[in-house]
Amino acid sequence: MKEKLLRVGTIYIPVRNVELSTEWYVRKLGAELSYKDQDKSIINFANQSFFLVKSNENQTANFLDIYGDEQFSITFEVNGLSALIAIHRDFAENGISVGEIEDRGHTGRNFVFYDLDGNKFDVWSELSPIFKNNLIPNNRSND
């Protein structure tokens, strides 16, 4: 196989109400709206395109692991521990449901947050090396 997958182009997130969810992502996470109709919207943030797709009640992108613990399917990255602490504080102050900052036994720290529909997301204090080396000016950490 000569060709390789280069990047994730779009992530789909189930939502009950496209209008309310789109407004939430734009207002709370700073997403930019690029398209919206009654069944879906396309928003952009974190260098990624997301489709918010109208779904049935109680449908989320979460899943249960073998221990019955709810898991997230997406981890967002920030540039260092100080950035993680700042965004955690900002999310909490803006009424976003957030978990505590955790040490999970690997490099960096994490916390989880939830959107209006209960979709669970993770935030990690460590940037991927490719992103840090190629896309961050001056390659500086916030720590």
Helices and strands as residue ranges (DSSP letters): E 10-15, H 18-29, E 32-36, E 40-45, E 48-54, E 63-64, E 70-71, E 75-77, H 81-93, E 97-98, E 110-114, E 120-124, H 129-135, G 137-139
